[in-house]
Amino acid sequence: MGKKIILGIIFMLAFFSTVTLYAQNDSVLKAPVYKVGIFAPLYLDSVFTKNTFRYRQSLPRFIMPAVEFVQGAMIALDSLQAGEEFIDAAIYDTKSFTEKVPDLIRNKKLDSLQLIIGSVKDEEYKQLADFALQRNIPFISATYPNVGGITGNPFLVVMNSTLKSHCDAIYSYILQNHGTDKIYIARQKGFQEDMVVSYLKQINEPDGKPLLPIEIIHVDKNVSTAFLKTKLDSNSKSIIIAASLDETFAGNIAKSCSDLNKTYPITLIGMPTWDNFGALFNKKTSPTFPFISQHHIITKSWMHSANHLMQHILKNIKASRGIWPLKDMKLCIYSPNC
C-alpha cells in the first residue's frame, strides 16, 4: 500500500467529523436503509493541526491499526452487493477531542444506528456495549480479544478469538514445544491479569493437579530486571508468559528479558494485543531474544494450509484495486478468526 493512498484516506477522514460510506447496486437509493456506525481510534485531532498534517517524514505508527481497519471497512462496503437494500455507514473517531463516544450518545447522534462495528477497547468498548444494550442493536467488536468484563449483554458479538481461546493456544504451544523447560507467568495486578492466570490454571489443572509446573512471578508495571533475575534459573531455558494486555508492561518486560537473555536463555510469549505494540516490532527497539507473538501461535498451522488460498486472494485484490493490502489486512485474511 503506497503512502500516498494511506495519506489520502487520512485526509478524507480528517475533513469530516463522520464520513459516510454507501453500498448499493444502483444510483437510485432504494428502501430499506440500514444505518451502520464504524468506530475506530483514528486520533485525527492529534495528527492534524488546523487541517495541516503534522507528520511530514513518516506516518505515525499509532494510527495505522485504525486506518487499516477503516480502509478494510471501506473496501468491504464498496465491494458489497446490497441488492435492493441500502447501507448508510458513518465512521467515528473515538479519540476525537470534541466528539467523544459519551458526547455522541448524550447528543443523540447515534440514535439512528441499527448496527455498531468497532475496533475499540477499554472505556469506548464498554460505552458502546452499554449503548447497544440500551438501544437493542448489535455491537460487533471486530478486534478486541476479550468481553471486557461485560456480562448479560446479548447484543455484544466478539469476532476475535477470546482471551480464553488465546490461553488455550498458548498452553497447547508450550505443551508441544517446551514441556521440559522452566515455565513462568509474569503478571502485574489487574482484572485482566487475573483472568489470564485463571484460564491457564484451569487448563493446566483439569483434575486439580498441575500437568506442567508453572511458577507465577508477581511484578509491577516497571518490571525490575534485577528482581526478575532472582526468579530465573541460568541453567535452564525459561519460557515467560507475560500475562498482561498493557503496552507499558509489555515494553518493560521485553526490555528486561532482552537485558537478561545473554546469561538466562528466555523465550517471551505475549498477549493478543501485543501485535499492535510498535516498540516490540520496531527495528531499533524490538527484542533481541526469542519473542513469540499471539498471532504466530494462533495462525501458524492454519496459515501453512491456507497459503495457496491466501496468495489467490491477495492477487485478486491487487488486480482489482491496483494495490497490495496493508499488513493487518493480510493477517486478517490469514486468520480464521478475523
C-alpha positions in Angstrom: 0.0 0.0 0.0 1.5 3.3 -1.1 2.0 6.1 1.4 0.0 8.5 -0.9 -3.0 6.2 -0.8 -2.9 6.0 3.0 -2.5 9.7 3.3 -5.5 10.2 1.0 -7.6 8.1 3.3 -6.4 10.0 6.4 -7.1 13.4 4.8 -10.5 12.3 3.7 -11.4 11.2 7.2 -9.9 14.4 8.7 -12.1 16.8 6.9 -15.3 15.3 8.1 -16.4 14.7 11.7 -18.1 11.5 10.4 -17.5 10.1 6.9 -20.5 8.4 5.3 -19.9 5.4 3.1 -22.5 3.7 0.9 -23.0 0.3 -0.6 -25.6 -0.2 -3.3 -26.2 -1.6 -6.7 -27.9 1.3 -8.4 -27.5 5.1 -8.4 -31.1 5.4 -7.2 -31.5 4.8 -3.4 -33.9 2.1 -2.5 -35.5 1.3 0.8 -34.9 0.0 3.3 -31.8 2.0 4.5 -29.6 0.4 7.2 -27.6 2.7 9.4 -24.2 1.4 10.5 -21.7 3.1 12.7 -18.0 2.2 12.4 -15.8 3.2 15.4 -12.0 3.3 15.5 -9.3 5.3 17.3 -8.0 7.4 14.4 -6.5 10.2 16.5 -7.3 12.7 13.8 -7.2 15.7 16.2 -3.7 14.6 17.3 -2.2 14.2 13.8 -3.7 17.4 12.3 -3.2 21.0 13.3 -5.7 23.3 11.6 -6.1 20.9 8.7 -2.3 20.5 8.3 -0.8 17.0 8.7 1.9 17.2 11.4 4.0 14.2 10.4 5.8 15.1 7.2 8.6 12.4 7.3 6.5 9.3 8.1 3.1 8.1 9.1 2.7 7.7 12.9 2.5 4.1 13.8 -0.1 4.6 16.5 -2.8 5.5 14.0 -2.1 2.7 11.5 -4.2 -0.2 13.0 -7.3 2.1 12.9 -6.6 3.4 9.4 -6.2 -0.2 8.2 -9.4 -1.2 9.9 -11.3 1.7 8.3 -9.8 1.0 4.9 -10.9 -2.6 5.2 -14.4 -1.4 6.0 -14.4 0.9 3.0 -13.3 -1.9 0.7 -15.9 -4.2 2.1 -18.7 -1.7 1.7 -17.5 -0.8 -1.8 -17.5 -4.5 -2.8 -20.8 -5.3 -1.1 -23.7 -6.2 -3.4 -26.6 -4.9 -1.4 -29.4 -5.7 -3.9 -32.4 -3.7 -3.1 -31.0 -2.8 0.3 -29.1 0.4 1.0 -26.4 0.8 3.7 -25.5 4.2 5.1 -22.3 3.7 7.2 -20.6 6.5 9.1 -17.1 6.4 10.5 -16.5 7.9 14.0 -13.1 8.7 15.5 -13.2 7.5 19.1 -10.2 9.7 20.0 -11.8 12.9 18.8 -11.2 15.9 21.1 -14.6 17.3 20.5 -17.0 14.4 19.9 -16.1 11.5 22.2 -18.4 8.5 22.4 -20.2 9.8 25.5 -20.8 13.1 23.7 -22.2 11.4 20.7 -24.5 9.3 22.9 -25.6 12.3 25.0 -26.3 14.4 22.0 -28.3 11.6 20.4 -26.1 11.5 17.3 -26.1 7.7 17.4 -29.8 7.1 18.0 -30.4 6.2 14.3 -27.8 3.5 14.2 -29.0 -0.1 13.7 -25.6 -1.7 13.9 -22.3 -0.8 15.5 -18.9 -2.2 14.3 -15.9 -1.2 16.4 -12.2 -1.6 16.7 -12.2 -0.3 20.2 -11.2 -1.2 23.8 -11.3 -0.1 27.4 -13.8 2.8 28.1 -15.1 3.1 24.5 -15.7 -0.6 24.4 -17.9 -0.5 27.5 -19.7 2.7 26.4 -20.6 1.3 23.0 -21.6 -2.1 24.6 -23.9 -0.3 27.1 -25.4 1.8 24.3 -26.0 -1.2 22.1 -27.8 -2.9 25.0 -29.9 0.2 25.7 -30.9 0.5 22.1 -31.3 -3.2 21.4 -28.9 -3.1 18.5 -25.9 -5.4 17.7 -22.4 -4.3 18.6 -19.8 -6.2 16.6 -16.4 -6.0 18.4 -14.1 -6.7 15.5 -10.6 -6.7 17.0 -10.7 -6.8 20.9 -9.9 -10.3 22.2 -12.0 -10.0 25.3 -15.5 -9.4 26.5 -14.1 -6.7 28.7 -15.9 -7.9 31.9 -19.3 -7.3 30.2 -21.9 -9.9 31.1 -25.6 -10.2 30.4 -25.4 -8.3 27.1 -26.8 -10.5 24.2 -26.1 -7.7 21.7 -22.3 -7.9 22.1 -20.6 -10.0 19.5 -16.9 -10.7 19.9 -15.4 -11.6 16.5 -11.8 -12.0 17.5 -10.7 -15.1 19.4 -11.4 -14.5 23.1 -8.8 -14.3 25.8 -9.6 -17.9 26.8 -9.0 -19.1 23.3 -5.6 -17.4 23.2 -4.7 -19.0 26.6 -5.7 -22.4 25.2 -3.4 -21.8 22.2 -0.5 -20.7 24.4 -0.8 -23.8 26.6 -1.0 -26.1 23.6 2.1 -24.5 22.1 4.0 -24.8 25.4 2.9 -28.4 25.9 4.1 -29.4 22.5 7.3 -27.4 22.3 8.5 -26.5 25.9 7.2 -29.1 28.2 10.7 -29.7 29.8 11.6 -26.1 30.1 11.1 -23.8 33.1 7.7 -22.1 32.7 6.7 -18.8 34.3 3.7 -16.5 34.3 4.8 -12.9 34.8 2.0 -10.6 35.9 1.1 -7.3 37.4 -2.1 -6.6 39.4 -5.2 -6.3 37.4 -8.6 -7.8 36.5 -7.5 -9.0 33.1 -4.3 -10.4 34.5 -6.4 -12.4 37.0 -8.4 -13.7 34.0 -5.3 -14.9 32.1 -3.9 -16.6 35.2 -7.3 -18.2 35.9 -7.7 -19.5 32.4 -4.2 -21.0 32.3 -4.7 -22.6 35.7 -8.0 -24.2 34.6 -6.3 -25.7 31.5 -3.2 -26.9 33.4 -5.2 -28.4 36.3 -8.1 -30.3 34.8 -8.2 -32.7 37.7 -6.9 -30.4 40.4 -3.3 -31.4 39.8 -0.9 -29.5 37.5 0.2 -31.1 34.3 3.1 -28.7 34.0 5.0 -26.9 36.8 4.2 -23.2 36.2 5.5 -20.6 38.6 3.9 -17.2 38.9 6.1 -14.1 39.2 4.4 -11.0 40.6 5.9 -7.8 39.3 4.8 -4.2 39.0 4.4 -2.3 35.7 8.1 -1.2 35.7 9.4 -4.9 35.7 12.7 -4.6 37.6 15.4 -6.5 35.7 17.3 -7.2 38.9 14.1 -8.7 40.6 13.3 -10.8 37.5 16.8 -12.2 37.5 16.3 -13.6 41.0 13.4 -15.7 39.8 15.1 -17.3 36.9 17.5 -20.3 36.6 20.5 -19.7 34.4 21.0 -23.4 33.8 17.6 -23.9 32.2 15.7 -22.3 29.3 12.9 -20.0 30.6 9.5 -19.6 29.0 7.8 -16.5 30.3 4.2 -15.9 29.6 3.6 -12.2 30.0 0.0 -12.1 31.3 -0.9 -8.5 30.6 -2.6 -6.7 27.8 -0.9 -3.4 28.9 1.5 -1.8 26.4 3.8 -0.2 29.1 4.1 -3.6 30.9 4.8 -5.3 27.5 7.6 -2.9 26.7 9.2 -3.1 30.1 9.2 -6.9 30.4 10.5 -7.2 26.9 13.4 -4.9 27.8 14.2 -6.8 31.0 14.2 -10.1 29.2 16.4 -8.7 26.5 18.9 -7.5 29.1 19.0 -10.9 30.8 18.9 -13.1 27.7 22.7 -13.5 27.3 23.0 -15.4 30.6 19.4 -16.5 31.0 18.0 -18.1 27.9 14.5 -16.7 27.6 11.5 -17.1 25.3 8.8 -14.5 25.9 5.2 -15.1 25.0 3.0 -12.1 24.6 -0.8 -11.4 24.7 -3.0 -10.8 21.7 -2.9 -7.0 21.9 0.9 -7.1 21.7 0.8 -7.5 17.9 -0.1 -3.8 17.7 2.6 -2.5 20.1 5.0 -0.6 17.9 8.1 -0.8 20.3 8.1 -4.6 20.0 8.3 -4.6 16.2 10.5 -1.5 15.6 13.9 -2.5 14.2 15.7 -0.2 16.7 13.7 -1.2 19.8 12.5 -4.7 19.1 13.5 -7.5 21.5 16.9 -9.2 20.7 15.8 -12.5 22.0 13.1 -15.1 21.1 9.8 -13.4 21.2 6.6 -15.2 20.2 3.5 -13.1 19.4 0.0 -14.4 19.7 -0.6 -14.1 16.0 2.3 -16.6 15.4 0.8 -19.1 17.8 -2.8 -18.8 16.8 -2.4 -18.9 13.0 0.9 -20.8 12.3 -0.6 -24.1 11.3 -3.7 -22.7 9.6 -1.5 -20.3 7.6 0.5 -23.1 6.1 -2.5 -25.0 4.8 -4.2 -21.8 3.6 -1.1 -20.4 1.8 -2.4 -21.0 -1.8 -5.8 -19.5 -0.9 -4.1 -16.5 0.6 -2.0 -15.9 -2.5 -5.1 -16.2 -4.7 -7.0 -13.6 -2.6 -4.1 -11.2 -2.5 -3.6 -11.4 -6.2 -7.3 -10.7 -6.8 -7.2 -7.6 -4.5 -4.0 -6.4 -6.3 -5.7 -6.9 -9.7 -8.9 -5.2 -8.8 -7.5 -2.4 -6.7 -4.1 -1.8 -8.1 -2.6 -2.0 -4.6 -1.4 -4.7 -2.2 -3.3 -5.0 1.0 -1.8 -3.5 4.2 -0.1 -5.8 6.7 -3.0 -6.1 9.1 -5.4 -6.8 6.2 -3.1 -9.7 5.2 -3.1 -11.0 8.7 -6.9 -10.9 8.7 -7.1 -12.9 5.5 -4.7 -15.5 7.0 -6.5 -15.8 10.3 -9.7 -18.0 10.6 -10.8 -15.8 13.5 -10.9 -12.5 11.6 
